[in-house]
């Protein structure tokens, strides 16, 4: 049976050991409930990467390992202008370490609104040679863009399960372009941004 893995951002449910208790996971799970037998879910989580065992991904069946922790992956903790690439590199390497556990899946999808998560995940999967089996939705970072991304994710997952052609690697669904014209998305136009983390498609 086809089995795919969907990566979502961690959330404050980490504190109770239950990502599913929060709306950002529930919204995805509800829309794809009829396909549940084909799907597993996991989080990109900086808690595990920086405070537990140096891995960057948490499968839904093991999310109790982050219980009791509460940390938000705000960009100012990773911004290369302040920290160089040290923290981003550490997150990326933690994700790479966990990706060894994903080989049994036929395809991997990622809907990651936190900037550090999206960039670290994209570089990690590229360095692991997973471009042909990973689809990363390049979405804006606000809740409104995440909610739109949930709809985009549903479409591409259903397309894959229906054996339709889908996009691999990093791609931007229609309607997210405007975010990257704002001051919050303007980092893409910063000539000083590290080249190794310029994972987005050039327009």
N, C-alpha and C positions, 0 to 999 in steps of 0.2 A: 504494500500500500504506500502511495505517495505520502511523505511526511515533510512538512515544512516548518521552519522556525521563524517566529516574528520577534524582533527586538523592539522594545519600547523603552522610554526613559524610566528610571526609578522614580519613586514618589515618596511622600511622607508616610505611606503605609509601611515603609521599611522599619519604622520604629516599632510597629506591632508585628512585623514579620509577615505582612500580607499586602502585596502590591495591588491585589484585586479589590481591596477595600476603597480604592480611590477612582474618581471619574475618568482619569486619562487612560487607565487600563479597561475600565468597565465599558467605555464607549466603543473601543475596538472589539472587545469580546462579544458585546451585544450584537454588533453588526455582522459578525462572522460566526454567530452561535451555531448556525446550521451546518457549518463546515468544521466543527470542533474536533472531530475524530482525525482530521488531517493536520491539525495545528498544535504546535507547542509554542509557548511564550517564554521570553527571558528579558531581563533588564540589563542595560548598561548601568553600572552603579559605582560611583567613585568611593563609596564607603568601603566596599570590599577591596578595591584597588589600593587605597591608602591606609586602611585601618585594620584589615583582617589578614588576608593571605596573599595579597599581591596579584590576585586575578581581577578582571574587570567586568565579568559577566555573571549574572545570577539567574539560573533557571527557575521557572515558577515553582518547581517542586522542592527547591532548596532555599526559598526566600527567607526562611527563618534564620539563616546565618547572619543576616544583617539586623536582626531584631535588637532593639535597644539603642540603635544609632539613628541620628537625624542630621543629615548634611545636604545642602543644596549645591548643585554644580554651577554656581554663578560664574560668569565669564571672567570676572575680575580676579578669580583665584588662578586662572590659567593664562591670562592675557600675556602674550610674548613680549609686549612692551614693558611689562613689569617683571616677569619671571624668566624671560628668554623662552626657550622651548622645553625647559626641564620638566615642568609639570605636565604639559601636553605629551611629551615623550613618555613619561612614566605611565600615564593613563593609556596611551597607545600600546605600550609594551604589555600592560596588564590585560588589555583586551586580546592581544595576540596570544597570550598564554592560554586564555580561555577558549579561543577559537579551535584549539585542537579537539575540543569536545563536541564540535558541530559537524564533523565529517559525515555522520550518518544521515544528515538531512539532504533531501534532493534540491532544496532551494532555501535561501535565507532572505527575509525582508527586514528592513529597518526603518522605523519612523521615529526619528530622534530630533526633538526640537532644541535641546540645549546644545549650544554651539560646540563646546568642547567634546561632547559625546559624539556628535555627528562627524567632526573632523577626525577625532581619534579613531573612531570605528572605521571610517572610510580608508584611512591610511593603513590601519592594521590589516583589513581584509585585502587590500592591494598587495601589501608586503607578503601576505600569506598565499598569494596567487589565487584568490577566490573570486576574481572579477566576474567570471562566467556563471557563478551560482549565487551572487548577491545582488539585490536591488535595494538601493538606498534612496529614499525620497528626500530631496533637497527642499525643505520647507522653511517658512519663516518661523521665528522664535516666539511669537506671541501666542496666547491661548486661542485666539481666533484662527490663526494659521494652522495651529495643531489640529483644531476641530475640522478644518477643511482637509487637512492631511489624512485624517481618519477615513474620510470618504474616498480619497484618492487611493489609500491603502486597500480598502475593501475592493475597489475596482480591479486593481492589479493582482491581488490574491485570487479573486474569482477568475480572472483571465488565465492565470497560471494553471489553476485547477481544471479549467475547461480546455487546457492545452492550446490556448491562444499564444501568439508571440508576445513577449514582454520585453521591457528594457532592463538591462543589467547595468551594474556600476552605479554611479551617482547621477541622478537625473532630477530635473525640476518639473513637477506637475504644473499644468496651466493654472494661472491665477496667483502664483507665489512671487512673480517677478517684482511686483510693486514693493514688497517688503525690503528687498535688497537695494532699493533706491532711497530708503529712509536713512537717517543717521545711525540707527541701530544695525542696519545691514550694510552700512558703508565700509566696514572693514575690508570688504572685497576689492575696494578701490585704493586701499592703502599700499603703496609701493613697498613699504617696509615689512609687510606681512610675510612670514616665512614661506618660501617656495614649496617646501615639502608638505605643507598643509593647505595648499591651494587646490583642493580636490574638486571644486565646482567646475561645471562646464562653462567655457567662455561663451559669452553672447556676441 
